């Protein structure tokens, strides 16, 4: 008997006995790539992507060129070099002196260090403090100066200078007849870098407590002294306890004048043991 086999529409086959069975479908395979050569057409997506890449390269290159031009202008243009400064707070100094002391003449503003400029300015014995700022408006460097205030004129031999209230030696800048003058006896012309604070304070107290006193003497042996207009000298030591010593001095003078005693010098170096010569 011949076996009949036929297939239904869904791929199953019927055998001769009425049973159904499904055939195995062949596995799907991907078609191999085919090289079409250099003239192969480019898709629209590839074309747009390449054109965007070229555009961004052009933009980035343009900004790089602009940056290089800006840097060249900043470092080449004379506008950004310091040829002048603005200075406030001057009393005896000049703007030209501050400009020279700052050390930034013809320096590019990028290299101006305000802290370093301040340190350079404070090396001057006349400057007590300085504030330095840099801005982008001309003049680009601004300096506020606080000068030291002289308290007295210190004279040794033919040399004289100003001394401030802290005993710091200053540069004498002109004549100041209003300042108390201290003349050093028997010393060289070399003035020390700093005068003892008690000497400065004591000098100012003597001027205040002895009206009309404009000149004092100083001796390393006897300290501060005066030449009284009535014909004698007086010495008051190292400037300590000046108010107490002046009270003792005035009492001694009053007693000696009342008794008609003549004398040349009064020593009130120690207020508990004054003596005369």
Secondary structure, DSSP 4 states (H G I P E B T S, - for coil): -PPP-EE-TTSEEE-TTS-EEEPPPPPP-PPPP----TTPPPPHHHHHHHHHHHHHHHHHHHHHHHHHHHHHHHHH-GGGB-S--EEE--SSS-HHHHHHHHT-TT-BGGG--HHHHHHHHTTSTTEEEEEEEE-SSSS-EEEEEEEPPEEEEEEETTEEEEEETT-BEE---S--TTSEEEEESS--S---SB--HHHHHHHHHHHHHSTT--EEEEETTTEEEEE-TTS-EEE-BTSTTHHHHHHHHHHHHHHHHHHT---SEEE-SSTTS-EE-
